[in-house]
Amino acid sequence: MKDFIYAGDILQNLILNLKNSQFAREIKIAFFWEDVVGELLSSKTYLRKLTNNVLFVGVYNSVWLQEMLLQKDDIIKNLNKYLMRKERIKDIYFYISERKLRI
């Protein structure tokens, strides 16, 4: 009998092996975002864009914006654990927005 392989494991390996993709870093960040910030904060935020090692994150209201700002340093530190040195995030810019666009 063949060993069972989870579809999620296959997708994770595929995404993490996109070394030559110009969007590999964005894919990694999106993939690990919920692990880094948690399920609740992930559901109140969305990744908008990544420019010059600055991640732009939309937040639904001022309450969640304040929470994200309080955790900003920890979020950057924990997110960078998943990235190579040259890919690391230097800063995160949080802003209030209702529009849900993801990178």
Steps between C-alpha positions, in 0.01 A plus 500: 500500500630845408563762765238771519625847404301805603415747224607783732847349530531482122392863463734613776797329334404644163472853635821483701692370200414793275853633534515644150161668512504879519217471753656229718539732799144627474372143480698402810370800694140429400542131583639564851301814587238317708769300682677822593207720606246235599161410358310795650738774387540333163124524451507874581786587266608444143830521321498774241850534354872468563729777386866556592476251789201686645181298535172689465213347696138614495310486829121521532471761776693706755464240775681234296745759371604581857539129580719447194714802589555363850621170355689645203855423619409141590322453168805617306733280706281190465428556131871538425564154649336358186700716258859493382725784615476697174119462499439629852232756577634830635168659589126452486262781417150439638209708375122494532319376193183305434605375162629146512777457245771244561850471359 
